[in-house]
Amino acid sequence: MSTQDDYPDVGDLVIATVKRIANYGAYVTLDEYNNKEGLIHTSEISTTWVRNIRDHVREGQKVVLKVLRVSPERSQIDLSLRRVTGREKKDKLLQWKLDKKSDSILKTASERLNLGNEQLEEIKGKILKRFDSVYKALEESVFEGSSIFKKLGIVPEHAEVLTEVASLKMKLDKARVRGVVEMTSTQSDGIDAIKTGLLKTKKMKKARRVEIKVYTMGAPRYRIEVTADEYSQAEEFLKRSIEEVLTSLKELKGEGRRVA
């Protein structure tokens, strides 16, 4: 969290709001630095010739800028729009949104716990010793529970409230894929063979936060459903699950195949 005296460093990417447009450039306020004012000179607006600055930026617009020069003595910050790549813009905006979400969660938790700024900063400090960002820790707590924070030395009551608020405010998208297998066995213990094959999917070694569920669709068809953080990861585990089922069934003298 920035203080009143904080300034960005040269080369930093910053989020800013366009406040005023002049013939020679655009004045902006830096959202992450207590709305300190900076200037994007016309020459730093675009890689192409700028006939009208308003064709490139407008008042009230949020922009990602690169810091060119900083002079605290003169309260001067020179910025560039044209030197920010598309990838840098996308990554910076995403991180900014996640940081705002984290701050909102921490604020709500601190109000419920009646914590002061000093206590809140202490909690953030403990989190950032272990995680790259506060958001990442809050996200982890939604999946793993308050033990994530307790292991960092955060007071149990505080850990519980942080986790509870994060669970209420964070909507985490998960990738879900499904596959259908058809399984038969002419052996006397055929049903047991099928059950054994299906159970192996639930016992197979999985990455964290990967969940595998099996549903009967009416013999001989069964649906295997895999939930994971990413689609590619879910697809990989679905493929492995089906291979595990069919291999196990074959070893037990049964037959099976994927039908969907």
Phi, psi and omega in degrees: 000129184285150173254173184300330184269357183289142172228148176288162176267155176300132182097345179293152169262134183228154174265132181221160177244127180289124183251321185210139180245130178241175180295330186261359180163189181235132176269136181228161171246140184273113185299326185270357183231053174053036176060032172299147185269143176221170182232133170257108179292153181308323182292345181251012180282313186213159176282347177253170182296133182259108177277316181224118183303326183292350173285346185243326178219158179219157179301136179090351182284141173272131181226154174257126186232157175255136181280124180261313182216146179225129177225091180302326182299324181256007183051044185244130176227116178262135189229161179228136174264322186289340183270003178265124179282163179300320180293318179297319179298312181299313182294318181294317179297320179297313181297322179297317179296319179293321178295320178295320177297316179299315180298322179296317180295315180296321179297314180297316180297318182293326177292320178293326182266354182059048180266146175274172181300322181296317179294322180294317179294327178295318178297315179299320179298318179295320180295315185286350173286338184247329184244154179291332180208158178296322180301317181300319179293318179296318178299317180297322182293330178297322181275319190258346180095178186292348179300334177305316182278325180297325179293341179271000180088015178278138182309131183311316180299318179294319180298319180295316182291319177303314181294318180297315180293320178299318181296326180283326188261343184257121175257103185263120179284137178238148176270134180229129178231154182227151174219150180242131177242147177249124188229131178222158176205133180266000180288157180298329179256033184302319180297320178295323180296318179294316179298319180299317180297317181292323179295330181297331179294324182283339182263351183294152183293126183237158173286165179298141176068018171261127182238132180241127178234147180238132180233142174274137178252009187101117184309138013259021185256139180224142179254132176250127183239130180239131177242132181210174181291324184234150183298316182298323179292319179297317179298318180299315182287331175295314179300315180295322180297314181294320177299319180296316180298310185292323178295315180298317181295320180297320179296334180262022176067027176253179180229148179198162178200154176277131182244353177198000000 
